[in-house]
Amino acid sequence: MSLIKKILAPTDCSETSKDTINFALNLKKKHDAKLTILYITTPPEYIDEFSDTNNLYRQIADQTVAY
């Protein structure tokens, strides 16, 4: 029985983080663990009460890269 049950792998979708995700995937397979991938992004510099939040969410979704 493996002690590793859950793995959290943060990524910013850079080349370096892709290696980290591949490592996490191999670890998941080896230990039959649950893998959660957390996409890290830089927030917008300024949001005021009049900002179009739907547009903001759309921009973030457009930046998300599927592995």
Backbone torsions as a table, in degrees:
resi	resn	phi	psi	omega
1	MET	NA	128.4	-176.9
2	SER	-83.8	145.1	176.0
3	LEU	-80.6	-18.8	179.6
4	ILE	-87.1	116.1	-179.3
5	LYS	-116.3	-31.5	-178.3
6	LYS	-134.1	139.9	179.3
7	ILE	-128.7	131.6	174.5
8	LEU	-111.5	121.5	-178.5
9	ALA	-120.6	102.9	177.0
10	PRO	-77.3	147.0	179.4
11	THR	-146.2	149.7	170.3
12	ASP	-116.8	11.3	179.0
13	CYS	67.4	20.5	174.1
14	SER	-78.8	168.2	178.6
15	GLU	-59.9	-41.0	179.5
16	THR	-62.3	-43.2	-177.6
17	SER	-70.7	-23.6	176.2
18	LYS	-64.7	-36.8	175.2
19	ASP	-63.1	-39.7	178.9
20	THR	-63.9	-41.7	178.7
21	ILE	-64.0	-42.5	177.6
22	ASN	-61.5	-40.2	176.6
23	PHE	-61.8	-44.5	-179.9
24	ALA	-63.7	-38.6	178.3
25	LEU	-63.5	-42.5	177.8
26	ASN	-65.0	-39.8	177.8
27	LEU	-63.8	-41.0	178.2
28	LYS	-59.2	-47.4	-179.2
29	LYS	-63.8	-43.3	-176.9
30	LYS	-63.3	-37.8	-174.5
31	HIS	-108.3	5.4	-178.3
32	ASP	50.3	48.7	-175.8
33	ALA	-101.4	166.8	175.3
34	LYS	-88.7	130.6	-178.8
35	LEU	-111.8	126.5	173.6
36	THR	-115.2	126.3	177.6
37	ILE	-104.1	125.7	-178.5
38	LEU	-109.1	115.6	-179.9
39	TYR	-85.6	123.5	-178.9
40	ILE	-103.7	132.0	178.6
41	THR	-137.1	159.6	176.6
42	THR	-82.9	126.0	179.8
43	PRO	-69.9	158.1	176.4
44	PRO	-59.6	153.0	-177.5
45	GLU	-66.0	-34.3	-174.4
46	TYR	-149.5	129.8	173.5
47	ILE	-130.8	126.9	176.4
48	ASP	-111.2	179.3	-175.8
49	GLU	-67.2	-13.9	-178.6
50	PHE	-101.1	1.9	-179.1
51	SER	-65.5	150.3	177.2
52	ASP	-84.8	94.6	-175.9
53	THR	-66.0	-31.3	177.6
54	ASN	-62.7	-39.7	176.9
55	ASN	-64.5	-40.8	177.8
56	LEU	-59.7	-47.3	179.7
57	TYR	-63.2	-37.1	177.9
58	ARG	-63.0	-43.2	179.4
59	GLN	-63.1	-42.5	178.5
60	ILE	-63.8	-43.3	179.2
61	ALA	-63.0	-37.8	179.3
62	ASP	-65.3	-27.9	-179.3
63	GLN	-82.6	-15.2	-176.7
64	THR	-71.7	132.9	-178.4
65	VAL	-111.9	130.1	177.9
66	ALA	-87.2	137.9	177.0
67	TYR	-89.8	NA	NA
